[in-house]
C-alpha cells in the first residue's frame, strides 16, 4: 500500500458512505475500508438466515412458515426518508437516485390517549382529525393557517410574533393549543426527540413543521419514502458513487491500528494485514476508535457513551391494527403520552417494499433506554402491533466523539439514534463535513424529482 490518500474512511455505515461519496465528488482521493465482508455496518439489511444467525445463532424455525430467505432484507436500524428533507437533497445532488427505487410510506401516525390516529398536516386535515375536540380543531386550524402563510420577509404574516426571539411555548400559548396537540405538533411533525425545544426560539420548530408539510404534500400519503430492498441499499449506492469518482473500496479488512505521529499527535495512516496505508485524514464510526473498550495505557479516549437505544425487530403476518391495512407506517408515541422523557418510534414495512415474504410485515420498535428494564420501556409500542410471530431485541450503546478531530485529523461519526427518520444522520454528515473541510456542506439545487 504505497499510495497516499487524502482521506481514509473506516466503516461502511450510511453516514460513512455518504461522506466518502461526497468527498470523492469533491475531488478528494478516498480509501474506504471495512472489517466486515458486506456493506452497511450497523445500517445493513439482513436476509432471514442472517437475521436468525445474528440474534439466535440458529436457522429460522420451519414451523413459523416465514417464506423464502431471499425475500427478506430486514433493517438493523429502522429509518425513513423525509421526501423534502436533507437526505433527499443529498440523493438528488449526487445523482445516487439512479441506483435506487423508492416507495412512499403509506401513513404517518401518532399515539394519543390509548389509540393511534393519522397525523394532520394541514388546515383541512386538522378539521377532520379525531385527535382534537371541536374547539381545539378551530384553534389548530388557525395555527396551521398561520404557518402556511408565514413568510420571513413579510411582517404582515407574523401577527406581531417574533419567531426568532419568542419561544415555541409562547407560540402555542398565542393560539391556545392544548398539551396533547402540542405533543403531536412537536414530536410527530417537528420530530423533536424530547420537550427541550419548547423553551427555545420558535423559528427552528416552524422550519421543521414546514419541512414535514412540504414532504407530505409531495406524494400525498405520508411525508416519508423508503428504498425498495431495504435501507442497506443506501450505503451501497453511495459507495458506487464514490467508486465512480475514483474512490477505492476494501472490504473484509481488519484494522489493526490507527496511527498518529508521536510528536505532533496528527493522524498518519492505518495498518491492516501488516501493511500501512498513509493518508492526511481519517473518518470512521465509533467502533474503530475504542467504542466499548477501555482505553489502552497512555491511549486517548476518543469516544464516549451517551446513552443506549433498545430496538425490537418484530415479524408480523398482518398490518398494524388501526392503520387502515397499510403496507407501511410510522407511528410516534410522544413521551408525555406514556410518562417518559423520550419518544417511542415504530417503523413498519412489508413485502410491498421487497423486504419480506408475501403477507409479512416487519415492525421495529425503538426508544432511548431510561431504566434498568429496557424491554418494559417499549411495551407501549409492542402492544400496538397485535400478534407478533417472532421478535429480536437489541440494546445498543450510543457513542459520540470526545473532540472535533481538528487537532489530530481523526474525525469520528456518531451512533445511529432511536428516531425513525434520517434528519439526525444528515446533521451528523454535515457536522463531520464541516470539521473535515473547514466549510459548510453546500448542496447545489437540482430540479430532479425522486420517483416514488
LUMDO-319104 format. One record per residue (C-alpha): residue in one letter; chain; x, y, z. Coordinates in steps of 0.25 Angstrom, whole numbers, plus 5000, padded with zeros to 4 digits. Layout:
REM LUMDO-319104
["A","A",[X,Y,Z]]
...
//
This chain:
REM LUMDO-319104
["X","A",[5000,5000,5000]]
["X","A",[5010,5011,4995]]
["X","A",[4999,5021,4991]]
["X","A",[4995,5032,5000]]
["X","A",[4981,5037,5001]]
["X","A",[4974,5050,5005]]
["X","A",[4964,5042,5014]]
["X","A",[4963,5028,5019]]
["X","A",[4948,5025,5023]]
["X","A",[4946,5013,5033]]
["X","A",[4933,5006,5033]]
["X","A",[4922,5005,5022]]
["X","A",[4910,5010,5030]]
["X","A",[4901,5020,5023]]
["X","A",[4908,5032,5030]]
["X","A",[4922,5028,5025]]
["X","A",[4917,5024,5011]]
["X","A",[4910,5038,5009]]
["X","A",[4923,5045,5014]]
["X","A",[4932,5036,5005]]
["X","A",[4923,5039,4993]]
["X","A",[4922,5054,4995]]
["X","A",[4937,5055,4997]]
["X","A",[4940,5047,4985]]
["X","A",[4931,5056,4977]]
["X","A",[4938,5068,4983]]
["X","A",[4951,5062,4977]]
["X","A",[4957,5056,4989]]
["X","A",[4965,5043,4988]]
["X","A",[4958,5034,4997]]
["X","A",[4961,5020,5002]]
["X","A",[4949,5013,5009]]
["X","A",[4951,5001,5018]]
["X","A",[4942,4991,5026]]
["X","A",[4945,4980,5035]]
["X","A",[4933,4973,5030]]
["X","A",[4931,4966,5017]]
["X","A",[4918,4973,5014]]
["X","A",[4914,4988,5013]]
["X","A",[4905,4995,5023]]
["X","A",[4911,4993,5037]]
["X","A",[4901,4995,5047]]
["X","A",[4891,5000,5036]]
["X","A",[4892,4988,5028]]
["X","A",[4879,4980,5023]]
["X","A",[4879,4965,5026]]
["X","A",[4872,4953,5020]]
["X","A",[4865,4943,5028]]
["X","A",[4876,4934,5031]]
["X","A",[4886,4945,5034]]
["X","A",[4875,4951,5044]]
["X","A",[4873,4938,5052]]
["X","A",[4888,4935,5051]]
["X","A",[4892,4949,5057]]
["X","A",[4881,4948,5068]]
["X","A",[4879,4933,5071]]
["X","A",[4891,4927,5065]]
["X","A",[4881,4917,5058]]
["X","A",[4874,4915,5045]]
["X","A",[4859,4921,5044]]
["X","A",[4849,4911,5050]]
["X","A",[4842,4904,5039]]
["X","A",[4829,4904,5048]]
["X","A",[4827,4919,5046]]
["X","A",[4826,4917,5031]]
["X","A",[4833,4931,5028]]
["X","A",[4835,4928,5013]]
["X","A",[4848,4929,5005]]
["X","A",[4861,4934,5011]]
["X","A",[4864,4943,4999]]
["X","A",[4850,4951,5000]]
["X","A",[4856,4957,5013]]
["X","A",[4864,4970,5015]]
["X","A",[4862,4973,5030]]
["X","A",[4868,4987,5034]]
["X","A",[4876,4987,5047]]
["X","A",[4874,5002,5048]]
["X","A",[4860,5006,5044]]
["X","A",[4859,5019,5038]]
["X","A",[4850,5026,5027]]
["X","A",[4854,5038,5018]]
["X","A",[4846,5051,5018]]
["X","A",[4843,5053,5004]]
["X","A",[4847,5068,5004]]
["X","A",[4858,5066,5015]]
["X","A",[4873,5067,5014]]
["X","A",[4876,5053,5011]]
["X","A",[4866,5054,4999]]
["X","A",[4874,5066,4994]]
["X","A",[4887,5059,4996]]
["X","A",[4882,5047,4988]]
["X","A",[4878,5057,4977]]
["X","A",[4890,5065,4978]]
["X","A",[4899,5053,4976]]
["X","A",[4890,5046,4966]]
["X","A",[4890,5034,4975]]
["X","A",[4876,5032,4971]]
["X","A",[4879,5025,4958]]
["X","A",[4883,5013,4967]]
["X","A",[4871,5013,4975]]
["X","A",[4856,5011,4974]]
["X","A",[4847,5017,4985]]
["X","A",[4833,5015,4990]]
["X","A",[4824,5024,4999]]
["X","A",[4821,5020,5013]]
["X","A",[4806,5018,5014]]
["X","A",[4804,5026,5027]]
["X","A",[4809,5035,5038]]
["X","A",[4802,5033,5051]]
["X","A",[4803,5038,5065]]
["X","A",[4798,5031,5079]]
["X","A",[4789,5039,5088]]
["X","A",[4780,5035,5099]]
["X","A",[4782,5020,5097]]
["X","A",[4780,5020,5081]]
["X","A",[4787,5023,5069]]
["X","A",[4782,5034,5058]]
["X","A",[4787,5039,5046]]
["X","A",[4796,5052,5048]]
["X","A",[4789,5064,5042]]
["X","A",[4798,5073,5033]]
["X","A",[4788,5084,5028]]
["X","A",[4776,5092,5032]]
["X","A",[4767,5082,5025]]
["X","A",[4773,5070,5032]]
["X","A",[4773,5077,5045]]
["X","A",[4758,5080,5044]]
["X","A",[4755,5065,5041]]
["X","A",[4765,5059,5051]]
["X","A",[4759,5051,5063]]
["X","A",[4771,5055,5071]]
["X","A",[4764,5068,5075]]
["X","A",[4751,5073,5080]]
["X","A",[4742,5083,5073]]
["X","A",[4748,5096,5079]]
["X","A",[4763,5091,5079]]
["X","A",[4761,5088,5064]]
["X","A",[4757,5103,5062]]
["X","A",[4770,5107,5069]]
["X","A",[4779,5097,5062]]
["X","A",[4773,5101,5048]]
["X","A",[4777,5116,5052]]
["X","A",[4791,5111,5056]]
["X","A",[4793,5103,5043]]
["X","A",[4788,5115,5035]]
["X","A",[4798,5124,5042]]
["X","A",[4809,5114,5038]]
["X","A",[4804,5112,5024]]
["X","A",[4804,5127,5021]]
["X","A",[4816,5131,5030]]
["X","A",[4827,5138,5021]]
["X","A",[4840,5143,5027]]
["X","A",[4841,5155,5018]]
["X","A",[4826,5159,5020]]
["X","A",[4824,5165,5034]]
["X","A",[4809,5165,5032]]
["X","A",[4809,5150,5032]]
["X","A",[4816,5150,5046]]
["X","A",[4803,5154,5054]]
["X","A",[4813,5162,5063]]
["X","A",[4820,5150,5067]]
["X","A",[4836,5149,5066]]
["X","A",[4839,5135,5063]]
["X","A",[4854,5137,5065]]
["X","A",[4852,5143,5079]]
["X","A",[4840,5137,5085]]
["X","A",[4839,5122,5089]]
["X","A",[4831,5111,5084]]
["X","A",[4823,5111,5097]]
["X","A",[4819,5125,5095]]
["X","A",[4814,5122,5080]]
["X","A",[4806,5110,5086]]
["X","A",[4800,5120,5096]]
["X","A",[4797,5130,5085]]
["X","A",[4788,5120,5079]]
["X","A",[4783,5113,5092]]
["X","A",[4787,5099,5087]]
["X","A",[4785,5088,5097]]
["X","A",[4796,5080,5103]]
["X","A",[4792,5068,5094]]
["X","A",[4792,5076,5082]]
["X","A",[4806,5081,5085]]
["X","A",[4810,5067,5087]]
["X","A",[4807,5063,5072]]
["X","A",[4812,5076,5066]]
["X","A",[4825,5076,5074]]
["X","A",[4828,5061,5073]]
["X","A",[4820,5055,5061]]
["X","A",[4822,5067,5051]]
["X","A",[4834,5075,5056]]
["X","A",[4841,5062,5060]]
["X","A",[4847,5066,5073]]
["X","A",[4853,5055,5082]]
["X","A",[4848,5062,5095]]
["X","A",[4842,5074,5100]]
["X","A",[4854,5083,5101]]
["X","A",[4850,5091,5088]]
["X","A",[4838,5097,5095]]
["X","A",[4847,5108,5103]]
["X","A",[4855,5111,5090]]
["X","A",[4852,5121,5079]]
["X","A",[4840,5116,5071]]
["X","A",[4847,5118,5057]]
["X","A",[4854,5104,5057]]
["X","A",[4841,5097,5060]]
["X","A",[4834,5105,5050]]
["X","A",[4844,5101,5039]]
["X","A",[4843,5087,5043]]
["X","A",[4828,5087,5043]]
["X","A",[4828,5093,5029]]
["X","A",[4838,5083,5024]]
["X","A",[4828,5072,5029]]
["X","A",[4816,5078,5022]]
["X","A",[4824,5080,5009]]
["X","A",[4829,5066,5010]]
["X","A",[4814,5062,5012]]
["X","A",[4809,5070,5000]]
["X","A",[4820,5063,4991]]
["X","A",[4814,5049,4990]]
["X","A",[4801,5051,4998]]
["X","A",[4800,5038,5007]]
["X","A",[4811,5042,5017]]
["X","A",[4824,5050,5017]]
["X","A",[4833,5038,5016]]
["X","A",[4839,5030,5005]]
["X","A",[4847,5017,5006]]
["X","A",[4856,5009,4997]]
["X","A",[4852,4996,4991]]
["X","A",[4860,4984,4996]]
["X","A",[4863,4992,5009]]
["X","A",[4872,5002,5015]]
["X","A",[4884,4994,5013]]
["X","A",[4883,4999,4998]]
["X","A",[4886,5013,5002]]
["X","A",[4901,5011,5007]]
["X","A",[4904,5002,4995]]
["X","A",[4898,5013,4985]]
["X","A",[4907,5024,4992]]
["X","A",[4919,5014,4991]]
["X","A",[4916,5013,4976]]
["X","A",[4916,5028,4975]]
["X","A",[4930,5029,4982]]
["X","A",[4936,5018,4973]]
["X","A",[4931,5025,4960]]
["X","A",[4939,5037,4965]]
["X","A",[4952,5029,4968]]
["X","A",[4949,5024,4982]]
["X","A",[4955,5011,4986]]
["X","A",[4948,5000,4994]]
["X","A",[4954,4989,5002]]
["X","A",[4944,4980,5010]]
["X","A",[4948,4969,5020]]
["X","A",[4960,4977,5025]]
["X","A",[4963,4976,5040]]
["X","A",[4968,4989,5045]]
["X","A",[4980,4987,5054]]
["X","A",[4983,5001,5057]]
["X","A",[4980,5016,5054]]
["X","A",[4994,5022,5054]]
["X","A",[4998,5036,5059]]
["X","A",[5011,5044,5059]]
["X","A",[5017,5042,5073]]
["X","A",[5022,5057,5073]]
["X","A",[5010,5064,5067]]
["X","A",[4999,5055,5070]]
["X","A",[4993,5056,5056]]
["X","A",[4988,5044,5048]]
["X","A",[4997,5038,5039]]
["X","A",[4991,5025,5034]]
["X","A",[4984,5012,5036]]
["X","A",[4990,4998,5038]]
["X","A",[4983,4986,5033]]
["X","A",[4988,4972,5030]]
["X","A",[5002,4976,5034]]
["X","A",[5002,4987,5023]]
["X","A",[5001,5002,5026]]
["X","A",[4994,5012,5017]]
["X","A",[4996,5027,5018]]
["X","A",[4986,5038,5018]]
["X","A",[4984,5052,5023]]
["X","A",[4971,5050,5030]]
["X","A",[4963,5038,5035]]
["X","A",[4947,5038,5037]]
["X","A",[4941,5026,5044]]
["X","A",[4930,5020,5052]]
["X","A",[4932,5019,5067]]
["X","A",[4935,5004,5067]]
["X","A",[4948,5007,5060]]
["X","A",[4952,5017,5071]]
["X","A",[4951,5009,5084]]
["X","A",[4935,5008,5086]]
["X","A",[4932,4999,5097]]
["X","A",[4947,4997,5101]]
["X","A",[4955,5002,5112]]
["X","A",[4966,5012,5106]]
["X","A",[4980,5006,5105]]
["X","A",[4990,5010,5115]]
["X","A",[4994,5024,5111]]
["X","A",[4984,5024,5100]]
["X","A",[4974,5035,5097]]
["X","A",[4959,5033,5100]]
["X","A",[4953,5037,5086]]
["X","A",[4938,5033,5088]]
["X","A",[4929,5033,5100]]
["X","A",[4916,5026,5102]]
["X","A",[4904,5036,5103]]
["X","A",[4893,5026,5105]]
["X","A",[4887,5013,5100]]
["X","A",[4876,5010,5090]]
["X","A",[4867,4998,5090]]
["X","A",[4861,4992,5077]]
["X","A",[4851,4981,5075]]
["X","A",[4850,4975,5061]]
["X","A",[4836,4969,5060]]
["X","A",[4831,4959,5050]]
["X","A",[4816,4960,5047]]
["X","A",[4807,4953,5038]]
["X","A",[4797,4965,5038]]
["X","A",[4797,4980,5036]]
["X","A",[4798,4988,5049]]
["X","A",[4783,4990,5055]]
["X","A",[4778,5004,5053]]
["X","A",[4786,5007,5041]]
["X","A",[4775,5004,5030]]
["X","A",[4782,4991,5026]]
["X","A",[4794,5000,5022]]
["X","A",[4806,4993,5015]]
["X","A",[4815,5002,5023]]
["X","A",[4814,5012,5034]]
["X","A",[4822,5021,5044]]
["X","A",[4816,5022,5058]]
["X","A",[4821,5032,5068]]
["X","A",[4818,5031,5083]]
["X","A",[4821,5044,5089]]
["X","A",[4828,5043,5103]]
["X","A",[4817,5050,5110]]
["X","A",[4807,5040,5106]]
["X","A",[4814,5029,5113]]
["X","A",[4821,5037,5124]]
["X","A",[4835,5036,5118]]
["X","A",[4846,5046,5115]]
["X","A",[4848,5041,5101]]
["X","A",[4838,5037,5090]]
["X","A",[4836,5023,5085]]
["X","A",[4836,5020,5070]]
["X","A",[4830,5009,5061]]
["X","A",[4835,5007,5047]]
["X","A",[4827,4997,5039]]
["X","A",[4830,4992,5025]]
["X","A",[4825,4979,5017]]
["X","A",[4826,4971,5005]]
["X","A",[4821,4983,4997]]
["X","A",[4836,4988,4999]]
["X","A",[4843,4975,4995]]
["X","A",[4848,4974,5009]]
["X","A",[4839,4962,5014]]
["X","A",[4832,4950,5008]]
["X","A",[4817,4952,5003]]
["X","A",[4807,4956,5014]]
["X","A",[4819,4958,5024]]
["X","A",[4821,4971,5031]]
["X","A",[4834,4976,5039]]
["X","A",[4831,4985,5050]]
["X","A",[4843,4991,5058]]
["X","A",[4840,4998,5072]]
["X","A",[4851,5007,5077]]
["X","A",[4854,5017,5088]]
["X","A",[4865,5022,5097]]
["X","A",[4867,5014,5109]]
["X","A",[4863,5021,5122]]
["X","A",[4862,5010,5132]]
["X","A",[4869,4997,5136]]
["X","A",[4858,4989,5130]]
["X","A",[4858,4994,5115]]
["X","A",[4849,4983,5110]]
["X","A",[4838,4988,5119]]
["X","A",[4840,5002,5113]]
["X","A",[4836,4998,5099]]
["X","A",[4823,4991,5103]]
["X","A",[4814,5002,5099]]
["X","A",[4819,5001,5085]]
["X","A",[4819,4985,5085]]
["X","A",[4805,4986,5090]]
["X","A",[4800,4993,5077]]
["X","A",[4805,4982,5068]]
["X","A",[4795,4971,5070]]
["X","A",[4801,4957,5069]]
["X","A",[4816,4956,5068]]
["X","A",[4821,4944,5061]]
["X","A",[4835,4946,5066]]
["X","A",[4844,4957,5071]]
["X","A",[4858,4961,5072]]
["X","A",[4863,4970,5083]]
["X","A",[4876,4978,5083]]
["X","A",[4881,4988,5093]]
["X","A",[4892,4997,5087]]
["X","A",[4901,5007,5093]]
["X","A",[4901,5021,5086]]
["X","A",[4915,5027,5085]]
["X","A",[4919,5041,5081]]
["X","A",[4933,5047,5079]]
["X","A",[4941,5054,5090]]
["X","A",[4947,5064,5081]]
["X","A",[4944,5071,5068]]
["X","A",[4956,5064,5061]]
["X","A",[4962,5077,5056]]
["X","A",[4974,5075,5066]]
["X","A",[4978,5062,5061]]
["X","A",[4971,5060,5047]]
["X","A",[4963,5048,5053]]
["X","A",[4948,5050,5051]]
["X","A",[4938,5041,5057]]
["X","A",[4923,5040,5054]]
["X","A",[4912,5037,5064]]
["X","A",[4904,5025,5066]]
["X","A",[4890,5024,5060]]
["X","A",[4879,5029,5070]]
["X","A",[4865,5023,5073]]
["X","A",[4858,5032,5063]]
["X","A",[4851,5026,5051]]
["X","A",[4855,5037,5041]]
["X","A",[4869,5041,5035]]
["X","A",[4869,5056,5039]]
["X","A",[4879,5054,5051]]
["X","A",[4888,5045,5042]]
["X","A",[4889,5057,5032]]
["X","A",[4892,5066,5043]]
["X","A",[4904,5057,5046]]
["X","A",[4908,5057,5032]]
["X","A",[4908,5072,5031]]
["X","A",[4915,5073,5044]]
["X","A",[4927,5064,5040]]
["X","A",[4928,5070,5027]]
["X","A",[4930,5084,5033]]
["X","A",[4940,5078,5043]]
["X","A",[4948,5071,5031]]
["X","A",[4947,5082,5021]]
["X","A",[4946,5095,5030]]
["X","A",[4934,5099,5022]]
["X","A",[4919,5097,5022]]
["X","A",[4913,5086,5013]]
["X","A",[4906,5093,5001]]
["X","A",[4897,5084,4992]]
["X","A",[4894,5090,4979]]
["X","A",[4879,5091,4976]]
["X","A",[4875,5081,4965]]
["X","A",[4861,5080,4959]]
["X","A",[4861,5065,4958]]
["X","A",[4849,5058,4965]]
["X","A",[4850,5045,4972]]
["X","A",[4840,5035,4966]]
["X","A",[4832,5028,4977]]
//
